[in-house]
Amino acid sequence: MSKASQALENEVAALIALRARLADHVPSARERAMVDRHIARLLARLLPRIRHFTRAYGLMDAAEDAQQVCAIGLWRAIECYDPDKASFTTLINWQLRGELQGLRHRLRQDQRVSARGVGARTVSADAPDTAHEMATLADPDALPATEAGASQALARQYCGRLLDSYYDRLSARPGESPPALAHRARAERQLLSDHLLEEDAPRDDLPWSAEQRRQILRRTIPSLQVRAMESGANAV
């Protein structure tokens, strides 16, 4: 480890130790000033690195903004720093890169090669910049479709857990071998899953007639409803 990196590690360790001592009471003005001095020394030690990354990300014309976001990145790095996982030098490098990349996207719009090829730009969906008031999403139905897909995925996940819980307690019929039980359980699971998720596509691979399928659903659905209510009560 270089002398600069070691000095940075020592400064961060001193700051973390000081904050730990101040955690059990309201810091005085003198103690807050001590914390500020540690932060100022850290920023001074990081200044050459900040300038290097600012130049690498093409933000020299916004050097003051870059220094401000890097100061925010320093605070975030201090908050999540764990000496047992990585050195502070490694953590702060990634934190500074992330903050500067975010600043570049905000100032330069979207710099990706794929985005430049189609004339795309990155805008905020919640609070669009006044300069981009006319910007619209390429697919206005994307958000409802995404929400519907997420809802369907959650429904499939819950349905799978419910059926797992039901068939884990299913015992074989007299004279029925375990392989036959497993085959029947898979087929019934598929039938029940299609019914619960309202899948309308007909299936030709299920070994029952329409009446047999109706009887299976009639026999099984009440038990599943009871198990669903029990699991809801346990969750509450």
N, C-alpha and C positions, 0 to 999 in steps of 0.2 A: 504494500500500500504506500502511495506517495506521501510526502510530507503534507501537501495540501489536503489530501483526502483524510489523513489522520487528524489534522487540525480540525477539519469539519466534523469528524466523528466525535472528537473531544468536546467541541462546542455544543453539539446536539446532546451529548450525554449530560453535560452540565445543566443545560436548559431543562431537560426532562427531570433531572434530580431536583432542580429548583421548583418546578411545577408540582412535583409530588409532595414537597414540603408545604406548599401553599394550598394544597387541595382541601385541607381540613379546616380552613378559616378564610375569612374575607381578606384578601391581600391589602396591605397598606400602600400608600403612595410610593414609598421607598421600594417596596417589593415589586410593585408593578413596573417601576423604572428599571429594576434589575432585569426583569423579563424582557423589556423593550431593548435593553442594551445587548442581551444575548441575541435577539432577533436581528438587530442592526449589524452585529458582527457576522452572523450567518449570511445575511444578504450581501455584506461586503466581500465575504469569502466566495460567494456564489456569483458575484458580478461578472467575472471573466467567462464563466460557463453560460450565464444568461446572455451575454453579448454574442457568444459563439452560436448558441441555438437560435437567437434572434436573427442572426445573419443567415444561418442555414435554412430557416423557414421564410426568408425573404420579407422580413418585417422591420427592416432598419428605418423605414419611414414612419413606423409606429413604435419606436423604441420605448417611449414612455408607457404606452399601453402594455407593451410586452413585459416591462419590468413590474407593472402592477399585477398582471395575471400570474407572473412568476412568484410574487410575494404571496399571493393566495395559494399557489401550488406548494410553497414552502410550509405554510400553516397546515395544509392537508397532509403533507408528508410527515410532519411532526406528530399529528394526531394519530396516524395509522402506523407509525414506525414500530417495528418489532425487531430488536437486535438479533434474535434467534433465527430469523428467517432470511434476512439479507442485510447488507451494509446500507447505511444511510446514503452513501454516494450513489449506489445503484437505484435506490428508491427515488431520490430527488431527480436523477436524470430522467426517469420515465415520467415523473410528475410534471417536470418542466416541459418535456416534449408534448405531453397531452394538453397542457394549458395553452401552449403556443400554437399547436395544431388547431385547437378550438378557436383561438383568436384569428388565425388565418382564414378559417372557414367563414367566420363572421364578417371579416373585412374584404376578403377576396372572392366571396361566394364559393362555388365548388371548383376546386382545382384538379379533381381527378381527370385522368385522360379520357375515361369513358364518358364522363359528364361533359367535358369540353367538346367531344365529338358530336354530341346531340344537342348542344346548346343548353344543357340543364343547369340549374343552380339550386343551392340548398337554402330553404327559407323555413321560418318557424310557422308551424300550423296553428299554434295557440296565440302568438302575438307577432304577426307579420310586420316586418319593417315597413315604414311608410313609403320607402322607395320601391317596395314590391307590392303595392296595393293591388295591382292587376294580376299578380301571380296566382295561378290556379293549379290545383292538383291535376296530374295527367289523367287520372282515373277517379272521378268523383264517387264511384261506387266501391272504391277500395276499402274505405273504413268500415261500412256496413258488412262487406264480405269478410273482412278480417275478424270483426266481432262475431259474426255468425260461425266462422270456422273455429274460433277459440271456444265458443259456447258448445259446439258439437264435439270438440276434442275433450272438454271437461265432462260432457255427458257420456262419452264413450269410456272415459277413465272410471267414472263412478259406476257405470253399468258393469264394466269388467270386474270391479271389486265386489259388487253385489253378487254377481254370478259365481265368482270364486268362493265367496263366503258360503253360498248355498250349496254348491257341488262338493265343497270340501267335507261336508257332513252327510253326503249322499252315500248310502250303503248299497252294495250290489244286491240284486234280486236273487232268490234261491236258485242255485244252479248256474248263475251267470258268472263267467270268468272275468278277471280284472281287465283283460284287453277289450272284451265286449262292453264292459261298463265304461271304459275310457272312450270307446268309439261312440256309444250312445250319449255320453255326457257332452262330447264335443258337438255332436249334431244338435242336441237340445240347446246347448249354449248358443249356437249360431241362430237357431230359430227364435229363441227368446231375445237375443241381442237385436235381431232385425225388427222384432215386434216393438221392443221398448224404444228403439231409436227411430222408429217409423220408417224403416227402409222398405221402399215399395218394390224394389227389383225382385222378380220371382227367382227362386232358387230351384234348380233341378237336381242338386246333389244331396238333398235331404231325403232320407228313406221312408217317408210317410205320405199318405194321401192327405188331401185337404181336411177331411174330417179328423184324421189322427192328429194333425197339427193343431186343430182347434181344441181337441181334448187335452193335449199336452199344455197348451197355453191356459186352458181353463183350470187345470190341476195345479199348475206351477205359479201363476201370477199372484194368487192370494198369499202364498208363502213368501214370495219376494216382497210383497207390500209390507208384510209384518216385519221382515228383516230390515227393510228400509226404515220403517218407523223406529225400530229398536236402535239402529245405528244412529239415527238422528237424535234420539233421546240420550244416547251415550255421549254424543258429541256435545250436547248442551250441558 
